[in-house]
Amino acid sequence: MAGGAALNLAISHASTSLIAIQDIDDLSHPDRLPIQASILRNHPHVLAFTKGQEAQVKTGRDQWHEMPAVRLYRSNPLHHSSLAFHRYIWQQAGGYDPDLPCCIDLDFYLRAVRYGGTAIWRLDRPLITRNTDPATRHFASIQTTIYRDTLHNVLARHRKGIAPPVWMRLFDLKRAMGIGI
């Protein structure tokens, strides 16, 4: 089963209205869910992200910042982060795309923002410890060509609705051509 289809199945069978997602290989800190649930009680329209860190050292502040969707065009700073949101956001966005080989998260975030009036918020303090060791990661890496092609298609799918500035579109063109990456 593809990643998007598996996430859709899990979310559709969840027994609560709050959904929390993180990579299988990353370690969640004990206070992660209460902190994310707290922000969602007062701001149900957000995708609540917390960043990951390499070591289990508490750093950062408990301050939430909104991130514009257009920021995801240059790179995805939400990679290796944890996510919490209300299930209705998933429903409004049409779920995860089960046909994408990768970049399913980025596509979901952009659809949630475009079609659901959702905002992307990120907490300064990391609440997960990242596992980036290829020897102990559960999933094999995705081939570069598949990743680049899928990323290009996802960004093209949302370009008109998100309306990135011209300089970001030039960056997309350079990335698509393999120049200066």
N, C-alpha and C positions, 0 to 999 in steps of 0.2 A: 504494500500500500504506500502510495506517495505521501510525502510529508504534509501537504495541504489537506489531503483527504483524511489522514489520521488525526490532524488537529480538529477538523470539522466534526469528525465522529466523536472525539473526546468532549468537545465543547457542547455538542448537541445532547450528550448524555450527562452533563454535569448536573449535580443536584443543587447547586447554588447559583445565584445570579452573578456572583463575582468570579472572574476567571483569572488565573495566574499562570504564567508561562515562563520557562527559562530553559536553556540548553540542558540536555540530560547529563552532560559531563561537568557542569558547573555546580558548585556547592552554595546552597542558600544559607544566609546567616539567620539565626533564630528570630530576629525581630523584623525580617523582611515583610512577611504578610501583614502583620498588624500595622506597620507604617504605611504600606500601600493601601490597605483597606480604609485606613483613617482618611486619607486624601480623597478616596472615591466616595466616602459618605458625604463629604461637603462639595465635591466637584464630580458628579457622576458622568460628565461629558468628556472625560479625559482618558487617554491612554497613559497610564502612570508607569514610567520607566525608572529604574534605578540602574546605575552603571555598575559594571563589574570591575574587579581589580585582580591583580596577579597574586597577591599575598593576603593573608588574613589579618590585615592591619586596618583598624578603623581610621578612616580619613574623611575629610570633607565635613560639610555642614548639613543640617536638615533643612535645606531651603530648596523649594521647587521652582523651576524655571520653565516657561513655555518655549517650545522649539518650533519655529515655523516649518511647515512641510517642505518648503522649497529648500531648506537646509539639507535635506536628504539627497539632493541631486549631486552634490559634490562628493560626498562620501556618506556612509551610514555610521554615525557615531553611536547608534543603538545596538550595534553588533556586540554580542556577549553582554547583554543586559537582561534584566528581568522585566517582565511586563505584567500589569494587572489592569483589568477593565471590566465594565459591566457587559454581560452577555448581549444585551440589546444592541451594543455597538457592533458586535460581530454579525448580528442579524441584519442590521441596516447596511453594512458594508458588503453583504452577500457572502460572508465567510471567507475562508482562505481559498485561493485558486488551486484546485487539485491537479491541474495540468502543468503547472510550472515545475521544472526540475530543480530549481533553486530560487533564491530571492523571494520566497513566498511571504516572508515577514515584511519586507519592504513594500511589496505590492499591497498587502493587507493594510499597513499603516497609511499608505497614500489613499486607498479607497475609503478607509474610515474617515479620514479628514475631508475628502472631497464629497462624500455622499451622506455623511452622518452628522455634520457639524461638530465633529470631534476635534479636540485639541491634543497636542503631544506635549506632555509635561515630563521633566526629568529632574530627579532628586540629585543634589550634589554628592551626597554620601553613598558610597558603594554598599550594596547589600548582598552581593554574591561574589564568590571567589572564582575566577576564571580558571579553566583547565585548558591550556593551549599546547600541551605536550602531545605531539602526534602519536607517540607510542601508547598513550593511555586514553586517547579519545575514542569514543564509541563509533562514531561515523567517519568513514574515509573522506578525504578531501574531494571536492568537486573539481573536475577538469577545468582549467582556465578558460578554454574556448566556450564550454557550456555556460560557465558563470558570466563571462563577458557578453555573450549573445543574449542570455536571459535578462541580465541587467539592462542592456540596451533596449530590449523589447518592453520591459516594465517601465522604464523611464519614458519611452516613447508613448506608451499607453496613457500615461498620466500628464504628459507635458502640457497639453492644452489646458487642462483643468487646474493645474498648479501654477502655470505661467511663470517659469523661472526667468530671471533676467538674462539678457543676451550673453553676458560673460559666462554664466553657468552653462548655457547651451554650447558655447565655444569649447568649454571644458569637456562636455559630453562628446563633442565631435573629436577632440584630441584623443579622448579615452577610447572611442570606437575605432579610431585609426591606429591605436597603439603608440601614439606619439607622447613621449615624456611621462610615461606612467611609472 
